[in-house]
């Protein structure tokens, strides 16, 4: 659901996102990732925006991906073939604080090849730099490392004067779940107002399609917990599959049965895995 929210902001407010990242106020349009596909491409968080002379490629990440450097090189090559006349700017935006060294990597290197891209860790940015634009305001809750409740109150005051208040508040509500408890977010943002928004319905519909909102009808808290858990499972299975090939049914079953806390721990641990035996050892240590 976090990926869907970031995609919504980029698709709805591309000029706001680009102006914040590049400092260039100009018209931007969204480019469909499928336009770069020479073979199936992972596009869960891939955002492509194009102006007359610049192609902006943005990856939103909630946790580091060990394959990110190679992916960025792959996307750059595809973009260069498709749009040879433009300057390509690539950025990875990490949304949730992490101490992983992978969140600081900004290049792919091999024996004879080197490719660089830009990295931004939102918690290192000042919230104020995101306040001036409607499309970046929801991301402000992820900036800085101060009192998140007071920051959300400030954002809520700025939301009050927007024509798109419900839509932007919905995106803020979802992203705030990365750094705050749900009950604290609900005290500040009115859930009843947001549930009627087009944004809420759009993100919810996409979430249901992907399975990340399973259980919603059983109650909001339970549904969000299940949705987050299923999202983590699918992301980890993809990452492990890319690194080590097809997992066994038993391994997939073990991972699917992990709690949300265990899944997040595995997401951190796999960054240090060198072979499939490391996964087996990690799973064997779990009760």
PyMOL commands that set and color helices and strands:
alter all, ss='L'
color gray80, all
select helices_A, chain A and resi 2-12+14-22+33-36+68-82+101-104+122-124+127-130+134-142+148-159+165-176+182-188+191-194+198-210+216-218+220-244+249-256+260-272+276-284
alter helices_A, ss='H'
color red, helices_A
select strands_A, chain A and resi 29-30+46-50+54-61+87-94+107-109+114-116+118-121
alter strands_A, ss='S'
color yellow, strands_A
deselect
rebuild
show_as cartoon
